Amino acid sequence: MGTEFVFMFSEHYIKGSYVKVYCSTNAKSDVSVRIQTPIWDEGKVDITLTVQSGSIVEVDIPRTVRMIGTGKGTSSIHITATDTISVYAADTQTNSGDAFMVYPTDALGNEYIDITYNQTSTKYFSSLGVVALYDLTVVEIYPPPQGSISYEGTDYTVGQILTLTINQYELFQIQSHDLSGTRVLSSFPLSAVTAHEYIQMGSSTSKDFMESMLPPVSSLSTSYVVFGLPMYAKPEVIRIVNSKENTHVTISSPPSNVLMKEIGSIYDFQVDPGAGAVISADKAIIVALVSLGRSMKSYGDPRMIVALSVDHFLSEYTFPIANLTGKLQYTHRIVILAKTSDVSNIKLDDSYISDLGLVWTELAGTGFSITYTILDVGVHSLTSDAVTSVFVGYLAGHGSTEEYGTLTGRYLGDTNQMDASEVRCSHRKPSVTL
């Protein structure tokens, strides 16, 4: 059974070097992979390669593949493979960079709600881009409650809809200062990528690129556990955006009850390093963890990780850690989040967490615990002795003035229709990470 991916690279203020695609697999046999830019003539890419189990293949893509500004474009990436593979994309330049999981096309949807972050500067922009999987895809873009979008000389505000049609592999990108809460509806499934070209977070003047692939609204949920990364010196900014009107949200710490009236409303709060909070909603929400500048005291710049809901945790992940370089060689860390009652079952690279000398820290009032460690470059696994023990890994990598963040994997199916063993074996469980 093969795998297919369609995605794009957003605008990055620092435009040097190449952007990269990384592929890995846990298939027993070699996998043939083809990477193309099917309708882009400027820097045409058409590469066929072989991916072997336990190895990572790195592919350079011309820097001009990045979509610049607002409008339609042709520089999408199309990947096909003869078996299941993991794919992530990286845009890591000196002084700025990020990396993100790429979701397979069978996990994409017709509705997205954007989550990103803004800054006071008027020089740098956030971006929201979509790529069509089929011809004659009608796209409706609903501006966020707190802002507006502009296209071809027309400004669109709340209550107005920007409607356009794009064909297979064509992309469309809009830019503004904070697109969080922008809603996208389409007649056929799309891939969607959110980004900020060069953002400042907090009191530090350092800036960084942020880029993530958005999960479809159909895969969002109502229950999340968030935390401040324990190795950081600064708190984590937690952003919530609702996908339905009149969403009631309860946060355990600091204790809060929030009514998010309009679709795409925003609520932010902070969690200290090593602390946690439970977020519960009566309708589906999207949640992101955003780091402040110089989060590791002397290094680390803003990055965003789209959180995984508790009911989408899995009991096994296979994920690659690649050899990224920025101003300095990256240091890669994993933070594992699990129910406190399950921590004794969890293994990292076939060794129990306790045997590795790692210590679990309970997140007070949540029923969950975290632990973390540094990972070497290579393909890693996160597994459990019991299929009912589910968890997730958050990955954060630091150069000197660069930082990335993503997950060890993201399940994008409907867990309400599956039991635990089916979730573990689901082909729609993309273990696609950095």
SENUZA-484206 format. One record per residue: y, z, x of N, C-alpha, C in turn; residue in three letters. Coordinates in steps of 0.1 Angstrom, whole numbers, padded with zeros to 4 digits, always signed. Each point is the difference from the previous one (the first is absolute). Layout:
YZXYZXYZXAla;...
This chain:
-0012+0000+0008+0012+0000-0008+0012+0000+0009Met;+0009-0010-0002+0012-0001+0008+0012+0009-0005Gly;+0010-0001+0008+0013+0008-0003+0012-0009+0002Thr;+0010+0001-0008+0012-0008+0001+0012+0009-0001Glu;+0010-0004+0008+0013+0008+0001+0012-0010-0001Phe;+0010+0004-0007+0013-0008+0000+0011+0010+0001Val;+0009-0002+0010+0011+0010+0001+0012-0007+0008Phe;+0010+0008+0004+0012-0005+0006+0005+0010+0010Met;+0009-0004+0009+0008+0009+0008+0014+0000-0004Phe;+0006+0012-0002+0014+0001-0004+0010-0001+0011Ser;+0013+0000-0003+0010-0001+0010+0000+0013+0008Glu;+0001-0001+0014+0001+0011+0009+0013-0002+0008His;+0008+0010+0001+0013-0002+0007-0002-0004+0015Tyr;-0010+0006+0006-0003-0003+0014-0010-0012-0001Ile;+0004-0011+0005-0008-0012-0003-0007-0006+0012Lys;-0002+0008+0011-0007-0005+0011-0015+0000-0001Gly;-0007-0004+0010-0015+0000+0002-0007-0007-0012Ser;-0013+0002-0001-0008-0005-0010-0003+0011-0011Tyr;-0003-0005-0012-0007+0009-0009-0015-0002+0002Val;-0008+0010-0005-0014-0001+0003-0008+0003-0013Lys;-0012-0006+0000-0011+0003-0010-0012+0005+0008Val;-0006+0011-0005-0012+0006+0006-0011+0000-0010Tyr;-0012-0004+0004-0012-0001-0008-0011+0008+0006Cys;-0008+0007-0009-0012+0007+0005-0010-0001-0012Ser;-0012+0004+0003-0011+0000-0010-0010+0010+0003Thr;-0007+0005-0010-0012+0008+0002-0013-0008-0004Asn;+0002-0013-0003-0012-0008-0004-0009-0001+0012Ala;-0013-0001-0003-0010+0000+0011+0000-0013+0008Lys;+0003-0011-0007+0001-0013+0007+0014-0004+0003Ser;+0002-0010+0009+0013-0005+0003+0006-0006-0012Asp;+0013+0002-0001+0008-0005-0012+0010-0011+0005Val;-0001-0012-0006+0010-0010+0003+0012+0001-0008Ser;+0012+0000+0006+0013+0003-0006+0009-0012+0002Val;+0007-0004-0010+0010-0011+0002+0014+0006-0005Arg;+0010-0001+0009+0014+0004-0002+0009-0012-0001Ile;+0007-0002-0011+0008-0011-0002+0014+0003-0005Gln;+0009-0009+0002+0013+0000-0008-0001-0013-0008Thr;-0006+0000-0012-0004-0012-0007+0011-0009-0004Pro;+0012+0005-0002+0011-0010-0005+0012+0001+0009Ile;-0001+0007+0012+0011+0001+0009-0001-0009+0012Trp;+0010-0009+0001-0001-0010+0010+0007+0004+0013Asp;+0010+0009-0001+0008+0003+0012-0008+0005+0012Glu;-0009+0009-0003-0008+0005+0011-0015+0000-0003Gly;-0004-0010-0006-0014-0001-0005-0010+0008+0007Lys;-0008+0008-0007-0011+0008+0006-0013-0004-0007Val;-0010-0003+0008-0013-0002-0006-0010+0003+0011Asp;-0005+0013-0001-0009+0005+0011-0013+0005-0007Ile;-0011-0004+0007-0013+0004-0004-0006+0009+0011Thr;-0005+0012-0003-0005+0009+0010-0012+0007-0006Leu;-0007+0008+0009-0012+0007-0003+0003+0015+0002Thr;-0003+0008-0010+0002+0015+0001-0014+0006+0000Val;-0002+0009+0010-0013+0007+0001+0001+0014-0004Gln;-0010+0006-0005+0000+0014-0004+0004+0009+0012Ser;+0009+0009-0003+0004+0010+0010+0011-0005+0009Gly;+0005-0012-0002+0011-0006+0009+0012-0003-0009Ser;+0011-0002+0007+0013-0003-0007+0005-0013+0006Ile;+0003-0010-0008+0006-0013+0004+0014+0000-0003Val;+0009-0003+0010+0014+0000-0001+0005-0015+0000Glu;+0009-0003-0009+0005-0014-0001+0015+0000+0000Val;+0006-0007+0009+0015-0001+0000+0004-0011-0010Asp;+0011+0004-0008+0006-0010-0010+0014-0002+0004Ile;+0005-0012+0000+0014-0003+0004+0010+0009-0007Pro;+0010+0005+0007+0010+0009-0005+0008-0006-0012Arg;+0001-0013+0000+0007-0006-0011-0007+0000-0014Thr;-0012+0006+0000-0007+0002-0013+0007+0010-0009Val;+0008+0009+0006+0007+0010-0008+0009-0007-0010Arg;+0000+0004-0013+0009-0005-0010+0014+0006+0002Met;+0010-0008+0000+0014+0005+0002+0008-0002-0012Ile;+0007+0011-0005+0009-0001-0011-0007-0001-0013Gly;+0008-0003-0011-0005-0001-0013-0003-0015-0003Thr;-0011-0003-0007-0003-0013-0004-0015-0003+0001Gly;-0003-0013-0002-0014-0004+0001-0003-0004+0014Lys;-0013+0001+0004-0005-0004+0013-0014-0005+0000Gly;-0004-0005+0012-0014-0006+0001-0008+0007+0011Thr;+0005+0010+0006-0007+0006+0012-0010+0011-0003Ser;-0008-0002-0010-0010+0010-0004-0012-0002+0009Ser;-0008+0011+0001-0012+0000+0008-0012+0000-0009Ile;-0010-0009+0003-0012+0000-0008-0012+0002+0009His;-0009+0010-0003-0011+0003+0008-0013-0001-0009Ile;-0010-0007+0005-0013+0000-0006-0011+0004+0010Thr;-0010+0007-0005-0011+0005+0009-0013-0002-0008Ala;-0011-0002+0008-0013-0002-0006-0007+0012-0004Thr;+0006+0012+0004-0005+0013-0004+0011+0010-0001Asp;-0003+0012-0003+0011+0010-0002+0006+0003+0013Thr;+0014+0000+0001+0007+0004+0012+0012+0009-0004Ile;+0005+0007+0010+0012+0008-0002+0011-0008+0007Ser;+0012+0000-0006+0012-0007+0006+0012+0009-0001Val;+0007+0000+0011+0013+0006-0001+0010-0009+0008Tyr;+0013+0002-0004+0010-0008+0006+0010+0009+0007Ala;+0005-0004+0011+0009+0008+0008+0012-0008+0005Ala;+0012+0006-0001+0012-0005+0005+0006+0010+0009Asp;-0004+0002+0012+0004+0010+0009+0008-0005+0012Thr;+0013+0001+0000+0008-0005+0010+0005+0013+0009Gln;+0006-0003+0011+0005+0011+0008+0012+0006-0008Thr;-0001+0013-0003+0010+0008-0007-0002+0000-0015Asn;-0009-0008-0006-0002+0000-0014-0013-0006-0004Ser;-0007+0005-0010-0012-0006-0004-0007+0007-0011Gly;-0010-0007-0006-0009+0007-0010-0012-0009-0002Asp;-0010+0005-0007-0012-0007-0003-0005+0004-0013Ala;-0008-0009-0007-0004+0003-0013-0014-0006-0003Phe;-0007+0007-0009-0013-0005-0005+0003-0013-0009Met;-0009-0010+0001+0001-0012-0008-0012+0001-0010Val;+0004-0001-0013-0010+0002-0010-0007-0014-0004Tyr;-0013+0000-0002-0006-0012-0004+0005-0005-0014Pro;-0001-0013-0002+0006-0006-0012-0007+0005-0013Thr;-0013+0004+0001-0006+0004-0013+0004+0014-0004Asp;+0009+0006+0008+0005+0014-0003+0015-0001-0004Ala;+0006-0012-0001+0014-0001-0003+0002-0001-0016Leu;+0012+0001-0004+0003+0001-0014+0012-0008-0005Gly;+0004+0002-0012+0011-0008-0007+0012+0009-0002Asn;-0001+0012+0005+0012+0009-0002+0001+0009+0012Glu;+0013+0001+0005+0003+0009+0011+0013+0008-0002Tyr;+0000+0012+0005+0013+0008+0000+0003+0003+0015Ile;+0012-0003+0004+0004+0001+0014+0003+0014+0004Asp;-0003+0004+0012+0004+0012+0006+0004-0002+0014Ile;+0012+0004+0004+0005-0002+0013+0009+0011+0003Thr;+0010-0002+0008+0011+0010+0002+0013-0007+0003Tyr;+0011+0007-0001+0013-0006+0003+0007+0007+0011Asn;+0011-0004+0003+0009+0007+0010+0015-0004-0004Gln;+0009+0007+0006+0014-0002-0003+0006-0013+0006Thr;-0007-0004+0011+0005-0012+0007+0000-0012-0010Ser;+0010-0009+0001+0000-0012-0007-0005-0012+0008Thr;-0004+0003+0012-0004-0011+0010-0014-0004-0002Lys;-0009+0010-0003-0015-0003-0001-0005+0002-0014Tyr;-0010-0008-0003-0005-0001-0014-0014+0003-0001Phe;-0004+0004-0013-0014+0001-0003-0004-0013-0007Ser;-0013-0003+0001-0005-0013-0005-0012+0003-0009Ser;-0002-0009-0010-0012+0000-0008-0004-0015-0001Leu;-0012-0003+0005-0005-0013+0000-0013-0001-0008Gly;-0002-0012-0006-0013-0002-0007-0005-0014+0004Val;-0013-0002+0000-0007-0012+0003-0009-0004-0011Val;+0000-0013-0005-0008-0004-0011-0014-0004+0005Ala;-0010+0003-0008-0013-0004+0003-0004-0013-0008Leu;+0008-0003-0010-0003-0012-0008+0013-0008-0003Tyr;-0002-0013-0002+0012-0008-0004+0006+0005-0013Asp;+0013-0004-0002+0007+0003-0013-0001+0014-0004Leu;+0002+0009+0010+0000+0014-0003+0015+0004-0004Thr;+0001+0005-0012+0013+0004-0005+0002+0015+0004Val;+0011+0003+0006+0003+0013+0005+0013+0005-0007Val;-0001+0012-0005+0011+0007-0006+0004+0012+0008Glu;+0012+0001+0005+0005+0011+0008+0010+0008-0008Ile;-0003+0013-0002+0009+0009-0007+0007+0009+0010Tyr;+0014-0001+0000+0007+0008+0010-0002+0015-0001Pro;+0002+0008+0010-0002+0014+0000+0011+0007-0008Pro;-0003+0012-0006+0010+0006-0008+0013+0004+0007Pro;-0002+0002+0014+0012+0005+0007+0007-0011+0008Gln;-0004-0013-0002+0006-0010+0008+0000-0014-0007Gly;+0002-0010+0008+0000-0014-0005-0007-0009+0010Ser;-0003-0012-0004-0005-0010+0009+0008-0013-0003Ile;+0001-0008+0011+0008-0013-0002-0009-0011+0005Ser;+0002-0012-0007-0008-0012+0004+0008-0012-0005Tyr;+0003-0009+0009+0007-0013-0003+0013+0003-0008Glu;+0007+0010+0005+0014+0002-0005+0000+0009-0013Gly;-0011+0004-0005+0000+0008-0012-0005+0014+0004Thr;+0007+0010-0006-0003+0014+0002-0008+0005-0012Asp;-0011+0007+0003-0009+0005-0011+0000+0015+0000Tyr;+0003+0007-0011+0000+0014-0001-0011+0004-0010Thr;-0001+0013-0003-0009+0006-0009+0001-0007-0014Val;-0011-0004-0005-0001-0007-0013+0000-0015+0001Gly;+0003-0005+0013-0001-0015+0002-0012-0003+0008Gln;-0005-0012-0001-0013-0004+0007+0003-0013+0008Ile;-0004+0001+0012+0000-0012+0009-0014-0007-0002Leu;+0000-0012-0005-0013-0007-0002+0000-0013+0008Thr;-0011-0002+0007-0002-0012+0008-0015-0003+0001Leu;-0003-0012+0005-0013-0005+0001-0003-0004+0014Thr;-0011+0005+0005-0005-0004+0014-0014-0005-0001Ile;-0003-0008+0010-0013-0006+0001-0009+0006+0010Asn;-0013-0004+0001-0009+0007+0008+0005+0001+0015Gln;-0001+0012+0005+0004+0003+0014+0015+0000+0002Tyr;+0008-0004-0010+0014+0001+0001+0004+0015-0001Glu;+0011+0004+0006+0004+0014-0001+0015+0000-0005Leu;+0003+0012-0005+0014+0003-0004+0004+0014+0005Phe;+0012+0001+0006+0004+0013+0005+0015+0002-0005Gln;+0002+0013-0004+0013+0004-0003+0004+0011+0009Ile;+0013+0002+0003+0005+0010+0008+0012+0008-0006Gln;+0000+0013+0002+0011+0008-0005+0000+0013+0009Ser;+0008+0010-0004+0000+0012+0008-0010+0011-0004His;-0005+0000-0013-0011+0008-0003-0007-0006-0013Asp;-0011-0006+0003-0007-0007-0011-0011+0009-0006Leu;+0000+0012+0003-0010+0009-0007+0002+0000-0015Ser;-0011-0002-0007+0001+0000-0014+0000-0014-0006Gly;+0002-0010+0009+0000-0014-0004-0015-0003-0006Thr;+0000-0006-0011-0013-0003-0007-0003-0015+0001Arg;-0012-0004+0003-0004-0014+0000-0012-0002-0009Val;+0002-0010-0009-0011-0004-0009-0003-0015+0003Leu;-0012-0004-0001-0003-0014+0003-0011-0005-0009Ser;-0001-0013-0002-0010-0007-0009-0014+0000+0007Ser;+0000+0000+0013-0013+0001+0008+0002+0010+0011Phe;-0011+0005+0006+0001+0010+0010+0009-0004+0012Pro;+0006+0009+0006+0009-0002+0012-0004+0010+0011Leu;+0004-0003+0012+0001+0011+0010+0015+0004+0001Ser;+0002+0013+0004+0014+0004+0000+0002+0009+0013Ala;+0011-0002+0007+0003+0007+0012+0014+0006-0001Val;+0001+0013+0003+0013+0006+0000+0004+0004+0015Thr;+0013-0001+0003+0004+0003+0014+0014+0004+0000Ala;+0004+0005+0012+0014+0003+0003+0002-0005+0014His;+0010-0009+0002+0001-0007+0013+0004+0010+0012Glu;+0006+0011-0003+0005+0009+0011+0006+0012-0005Tyr;-0007+0010-0003+0005+0011-0008+0002+0013+0008Ile;+0010+0007-0004+0003+0013+0006-0004+0011-0011Gln;-0007+0010+0005-0004+0011-0009+0004+0013+0006Met;+0008+0008-0007+0003+0014+0005+0012-0001+0009Gly;+0002+0011+0008+0012+0001+0008-0001-0007+0013Ser;-0012-0004+0005-0002-0008+0012+0006-0014-0002Ser;+0006-0005+0010+0006-0014-0001-0011-0010+0003Thr;-0012+0004+0003-0011-0010+0003-0003-0008-0013Ser;-0004-0012+0002-0004-0009-0012-0014-0006+0003Lys;-0006-0005-0011-0013-0006+0002-0002-0010-0012Asp;-0010-0009+0003-0004-0009-0011-0011+0007-0008Phe;+0000-0003-0013-0010+0006-0009-0006-0012-0008Met;-0014-0001-0001-0006-0010-0008-0013+0004-0005Glu;-0003-0002-0013-0013+0004-0006-0003-0011-0011Ser;-0013-0002-0002-0005-0008-0011-0001+0010-0012Met;+0006-0005-0012+0000+0009-0012-0014-0001-0007Leu;-0005+0011-0005-0011-0001-0009+0004-0003-0014Pro;-0008-0007-0007+0004-0004-0014+0001+0012-0009Pro;+0008-0001-0011+0001+0012-0009-0013+0004-0006Val;-0009-0010-0002-0013+0003-0005-0008+0010+0008Ser;+0003+0001+0013-0007+0009+0009+0007+0014+0002Ser;+0012+0001-0006+0007+0013+0002-0006+0011-0009Leu;+0004+0012+0002-0006+0011-0007+0010+0011-0003Ser;-0005+0012-0004+0009+0010-0004-0001+0013+0008Thr;-0009+0000+0010-0002+0013+0008+0000-0003+0015Ser;+0009+0006+0007+0001-0002+0015+0002+0014+0007Tyr;-0006+0000+0012+0003+0012+0009+0008-0006+0012Val;+0011+0006+0002+0009-0005+0011+0002+0012+0010Val;+0004-0004+0012+0001+0011+0010+0010-0005+0011Phe;+0005+0010+0008+0008-0003+0012-0010-0001+0011Gly;+0001-0011+0008-0010-0002+0011+0001+0011+0010Leu;-0011+0007+0003+0000+0012+0007+0005-0001+0014Pro;-0001-0012+0006+0004-0001+0014+0015-0003+0001Met;+0007-0002-0011+0014-0003+0000+0009+0012+0001Tyr;+0012-0002+0005+0010+0011+0001+0009+0000-0012Ala;+0000-0011-0008+0009-0001-0012-0008-0002-0013Lys;+0006+0004-0011-0007-0002-0013-0002-0015-0003Pro;-0009-0002-0010-0003-0013-0005+0008-0002-0013Glu;+0006-0011-0002+0007-0003-0012-0010-0007-0010Val;-0001+0006-0012-0010-0005-0010+0008-0007-0010Ile;-0003-0013-0003+0007-0007-0010-0010-0004-0012Arg;+0004+0002-0012-0008-0003-0012+0008-0010-0008Ile;-0007-0011-0005+0005-0010-0009-0010-0001-0011Val;+0006+0000-0013-0009-0001-0011-0002-0015-0005Asn;-0011-0003-0006-0003-0013-0004+0001-0002-0015Ser;+0001+0012-0007+0002+0000-0015+0012+0008-0004Lys;+0005-0003-0012+0011+0008-0005-0004+0014-0003Glu;+0010+0009+0001-0002+0014-0004-0012+0007+0006Asn;+0000-0001+0013-0011+0006+0008+0003+0014+0003Thr;-0008+0010-0003+0002+0014+0003-0008+0003+0013His;+0007+0005+0010-0006+0003+0013+0001+0015+0004Val;-0011+0006+0004+0001+0014+0004-0004+0000+0015Thr;+0008+0008+0008-0002+0001+0014-0002+0015+0003Ile;-0011+0003+0008-0004+0014+0002+0010+0007+0010Ser;+0005-0007+0010+0008+0006+0010+0010-0010+0006Ser;+0013+0003-0001+0006+0011-0008-0002-0003-0015Pro;-0003+0011-0008-0003-0002-0014+0010-0008-0007Pro;-0004-0011-0006+0010-0009-0007-0007-0006-0012Ser;+0008-0003-0010-0004-0008-0012+0010-0010-0002Asn;-0004-0013+0001+0009-0011+0000-0003-0010-0012Val;+0010-0004-0007-0002-0011-0010+0006-0012+0006Leu;-0008-0010+0002+0005-0013+0005+0000-0010-0011Met;+0012-0002-0005+0002-0007-0013-0002-0015+0001Lys;+0007-0007+0008-0001-0014+0001-0011-0004+0010Glu;-0006-0012-0002-0010-0005+0009+0008-0002+0014Ile;-0006+0004+0010+0006-0002+0014+0009+0011+0004Gly;+0000+0011-0007+0009+0011+0004-0006+0006+0013Ser;+0009+0008+0007-0004+0005+0013+0002+0015+0000Ile;-0010+0007+0006+0002+0014+0003-0005+0003+0014Tyr;+0009+0007+0008-0003+0003+0014-0001+0015+0002Asp;-0009+0004+0009+0000+0014+0005-0006+0000+0014Phe;+0000+0012+0007-0005+0001+0013-0011+0010+0001Gln;-0009-0002+0009-0011+0009+0003+0000+0003+0015Val;+0000+0013+0004+0000+0004+0014-0013-0004+0007Asp;+0001-0001+0013-0013-0003+0008-0011+0010-0003Pro;-0012-0004-0003-0011+0009-0002+0000+0006-0014Gly;+0010-0003-0009+0000+0005-0013-0004-0012-0010Ala;-0004+0004-0012-0004-0011-0010+0005+0003-0014Gly;-0001-0010-0008+0004+0001-0014-0009-0009-0009Ala;-0003+0004-0012-0007-0008-0010+0010-0006-0009Val;-0002-0013-0002+0009-0008-0010-0009-0004-0011Ile;+0004+0004-0012-0008-0004-0013+0010-0007-0009Ser;-0005-0011-0006+0009-0007-0010-0009-0003-0012Ala;+0007-0003-0011-0007-0004-0012-0001-0015-0001Asp;+0006-0008+0009-0002-0014+0000+0000-0004+0015Lys;-0005-0012+0003-0002-0005+0014+0013+0000+0007Ala;+0000+0005+0013+0011+0000+0009-0004-0005+0013Ile;+0010-0005+0008-0003-0003+0014+0007+0010+0009Ile;-0006+0004+0011+0005+0011+0008+0000-0005+0015Val;+0010+0003+0007+0001-0003+0014+0004+0012+0009Ala;-0006+0000+0012+0004+0010+0010+0009-0008+0010Leu;+0012+0005+0003+0010-0006+0009+0004+0009+0010Val;-0001-0004+0013+0003+0009+0011+0015-0001+0004Ser;+0006+0011+0005+0013+0000+0005+0001-0005+0014Leu;+0011-0005+0004+0002-0004+0014-0002+0011+0010Gly;-0007-0003+0011-0004+0010+0010-0008+0011-0006Arg;-0010-0004-0008-0009+0010-0007-0008+0008+0010Ser;-0003-0006+0012-0008+0007+0010+0009+0006+0011Met;+0012+0005-0004+0010+0005+0009+0007-0011+0009Lys;-0007-0004+0010+0007-0009+0010-0003-0015-0004Ser;-0010-0002-0009-0003-0014-0003-0005-0001-0014Tyr;-0002-0012-0005-0004-0003-0014+0012-0004-0008Gly;-0002-0011-0007+0011-0005-0009-0005-0002-0014Asp;+0008-0003-0010-0004+0000-0014-0012-0010-0002Pro;-0009+0005-0008-0011-0009-0005-0004+0006-0014Arg;-0007-0009-0008-0004+0004-0013-0015-0003-0002Met;-0006+0010-0007-0014-0002-0004-0001+0002-0015Ile;-0006-0010-0007-0002+0001-0014-0012+0009-0002Val;+0002+0011-0007-0011+0010-0001-0011-0005-0009Ala;-0012+0006+0003-0012-0003-0008-0002+0011-0010Leu;-0002-0003-0013-0003+0010-0010-0013+0007+0002Ser;-0001+0012-0004-0012+0008+0002-0012-0006-0006Val;+0001-0007-0012-0011-0006-0006-0004-0013+0006Asp;+0007-0004+0010-0004-0013+0007-0005+0003+0015His;-0002+0013+0003-0006+0004+0013-0014-0006+0000Phe;-0005-0002+0013-0013-0006+0002-0008+0010+0009Leu;-0013-0003+0001-0009+0008+0009-0003-0006+0013Ser;+0005-0012+0002-0002-0007+0013+0010-0010+0003Glu;+0005-0001+0012+0009-0010+0005-0004-0005+0013Tyr;+0002-0013+0003+0000-0006+0013+0013-0006+0003Thr;+0006+0003+0011+0014-0005+0002+0002-0002+0015Phe;+0008-0010+0004+0003-0003+0014+0013+0006+0004Pro;+0001+0004+0013+0012+0004+0006+0003-0010+0011Ile;+0011-0007+0000+0002-0011+0009+0010+0004+0011Ala;+0000-0008+0010+0008+0002+0012+0014-0005-0002Asn;+0008+0008-0007+0014-0004-0002+0009+0005+0011Leu;+0010-0008+0003+0010+0004+0010+0014-0002-0005Thr;+0009+0009+0003+0014+0000-0003+0008+0002+0012Gly;+0009+0010+0000+0007+0004+0012-0010+0007+0009Lys;-0010+0008-0006-0011+0006+0007-0013-0003-0007Leu;-0011+0002+0007-0013-0002-0007-0001+0010-0012Gln;-0005-0004-0011-0001+0008-0012-0010+0012+0002Tyr;+0003+0011-0005-0009+0011-0002-0004+0000-0015Thr;-0013+0000-0003-0005-0002-0014-0006+0014-0004His;+0005+0004-0012-0006+0013-0005-0005-0002-0015Arg;-0010+0007-0003-0005+0000-0014+0002+0014-0006Ile;+0005+0001-0012+0000+0012-0008-0010-0001-0011Val;-0010+0008-0001-0010-0001-0010+0003+0010-0011Ile;+0000-0004-0013+0003+0008-0011-0013+0001-0009Leu;-0005+0012-0003-0012+0001-0007+0001+0013-0009Ala;-0009+0001-0010-0001+0012-0007-0005+0011+0009Lys;+0005+0012-0001-0004+0011+0009-0015+0002-0001Thr;-0005-0001-0011-0015+0002-0002-0009-0010+0006Ser;+0006-0011+0004-0008-0012+0006+0001-0001+0015Asp;+0009+0008+0006+0003-0004+0014-0012+0001+0010Val;-0010+0009-0004-0012+0001+0009-0008-0012+0000Ser;+0001-0009-0009-0008-0012-0001+0005-0012+0007Asn;+0013+0000+0005+0007-0012+0005-0003-0002+0015Ile;-0002-0013+0003-0002-0004+0014+0010-0010+0004Lys;+0005+0001+0012+0008-0011+0007-0008-0006+0011Leu;-0003-0013-0002-0008-0007+0010-0014+0007+0002Asp;-0006+0004-0011-0014+0006+0000-0001+0014+0005Asp;+0012+0006+0003+0000+0014+0004+0007+0009-0010Ser;-0006+0011-0003+0007+0009-0010+0013+0005+0006Tyr;+0010+0001-0009+0013+0004+0004+0000+0013+0008Ile;-0008+0010-0004-0001+0012+0007-0006-0001+0014Ser;-0009-0010+0002-0006-0002+0013+0010-0006+0009Asp;+0011-0007-0005+0010-0006+0008+0011+0010+0005Leu;-0002+0013-0005+0010+0010+0003+0013-0001-0008Gly;+0000-0008-0011+0011-0001-0008+0001+0012-0010Leu;+0012+0004-0004+0001+0011-0009+0006-0005-0013Val;-0006+0004-0011+0006-0003-0014+0010+0010-0003Trp;+0011-0005-0006+0011+0008-0005+0001-0002-0015Thr;-0001+0011-0008+0001-0001-0014+0014-0002-0004Glu;+0002-0009-0009+0014-0002-0006+0001+0009-0012Leu;+0008+0011+0002+0000+0011-0010+0003-0006-0014Ala;-0008+0005-0010+0002-0003-0014-0005-0014-0004Gly;-0007-0007+0008-0004-0013-0003-0015-0002-0001Thr;-0008+0009+0006-0015-0002+0001-0004-0010+0010Gly;+0010-0005+0008-0003-0010+0010+0003+0005+0014Phe;-0006-0006+0010+0002+0004+0014+0003-0013+0008Ser;+0006+0002+0012+0003-0011+0009-0004+0004+0014Ile;-0004-0010+0008-0002+0001+0014+0005-0013+0007Thr;+0002+0000+0013+0005-0012+0006-0005+0000+0015Tyr;+0000-0013+0005-0003-0002+0014+0005-0013+0005Thr;+0000-0002+0013+0003-0013+0006-0012-0009+0000Ile;+0002-0013-0003-0011-0010+0001+0002-0010+0011Leu;-0010-0004+0006+0000-0011+0010+0000-0014-0007Asp;+0004-0010+0007-0001-0014-0005-0015-0003-0003Val;-0003-0006-0011-0014-0004-0003-0002+0001-0015Gly;-0013-0002-0004-0004+0001-0014-0005+0014-0003Val;+0005+0007-0010-0004+0013-0003-0006+0002-0014His;-0007+0011-0002-0005+0002-0014+0003+0015-0004Ser;+0002+0001-0013+0002+0013-0006-0010+0001-0012Leu;-0009+0009+0001-0011+0000-0010-0003+0015-0004Thr;-0009+0001-0010-0004+0013-0005-0015+0000-0002Ser;-0006+0012+0001-0014+0001-0004-0003-0001-0014Asp;+0010+0003-0009-0002+0000-0014+0009-0011-0007Ala;-0006-0008-0008+0008-0010-0007+0011+0006-0009Val;-0002+0012-0004+0010+0006-0009+0012+0006+0008Thr;-0002+0001+0013+0011+0005+0009+0010-0012+0003Ser;+0011+0000-0006+0009-0011+0002+0013+0004+0007Val;+0007-0009+0007+0011+0004+0009+0007-0012+0004Phe;+0011+0001+0008+0007-0011+0005+0006+0003+0014Val;+0002-0010+0008+0007+0002+0012+0014-0007+0000Gly;+0010+0007+0005+0013-0006+0002+0002-0003+0015Tyr;+0004-0012+0003+0002-0004+0014+0014-0001+0004Leu;+0004+0006+0011+0014-0001+0005+0000-0003+0015Ala;+0007-0010+0004+0000-0003+0014+0014-0001+0005Gly;+0002+0005+0013+0013+0001+0006+0001-0007+0013His;+0010-0008+0002+0003-0005+0013+0010+0010+0006Gly;+0012-0005+0003+0011+0009+0004+0011-0001-0011Ser;+0004-0012-0003+0010-0002-0011-0006-0008-0011Thr;-0013+0001-0002-0007-0008-0010-0011+0010-0007Glu;-0002-0003-0012-0010+0008-0007-0006-0008-0012Glu;-0013+0001-0002-0007-0007-0011-0007+0011-0008Tyr;-0003-0004-0012-0008+0009-0009-0008-0008-0010Gly;-0013+0004-0002-0008-0006-0011-0012+0009-0003Thr;-0010-0005-0007-0011+0008-0004-0013-0005+0006Leu;-0010+0008+0000-0013-0004+0005-0007-0010-0010Thr;+0005-0001-0012-0005-0009-0010+0006+0003-0013Gly;-0001-0010-0009+0005+0003-0014-0009-0007-0010Arg;-0005+0008-0009-0008-0006-0011+0010-0004-0011Tyr;-0002-0012-0005+0010-0006-0010-0006-0003-0013Leu;-0012+0005-0003-0007-0002-0012+0003+0011-0010Gly;-0007+0000-0011+0001+0009-0011-0011+0011+0001Asp;+0003+0011+0005-0010+0011+0002-0005+0005-0013Thr;+0007-0001-0011-0004+0005-0013-0013-0007-0005Asn;-0003-0012+0006-0012-0007-0005-0011+0001+0010Gln;+0001+0008+0010-0010+0001+0010-0004+0014+0003Met;-0013+0002+0004-0003+0014+0005+0001+0000+0015Asp;-0002+0012+0006+0003+0002+0014-0007-0010+0009Ala;-0013-0002-0003-0008-0009+0008+0005-0014+0000Ser;+0005-0005-0012+0005-0013-0002+0013-0002+0008Glu;+0008+0011+0000+0013-0001+0007-0003-0002+0015Val;-0010+0007+0005-0004+0000+0014-0004-0014+0004Arg;-0007-0007-0008-0006-0013+0003+0008-0012-0005Cys;+0012+0003-0006+0007-0011-0006+0005-0010+0010Ser;-0001-0013-0003+0005-0011+0008+0015+0000+0000His;+0006+0007-0010+0014+0000-0001+0006+0012+0007Arg;-0007+0005+0010+0005+0011+0007+0004-0005+0014Lys;+0013-0004+0001+0004-0006+0013+0002+0010+0010Pro;-0009+0001+0010+0002+0009+0011+0009-0008+0010Ser;+0012-0003-0004+0009-0008+0008+0011+0008+0005Val;+0001+0003+0013+0010+0009+0005+0003-0003+0014Thr;+0009+0007+0005+0003+0000+0014-0007+0011+0008Leu;
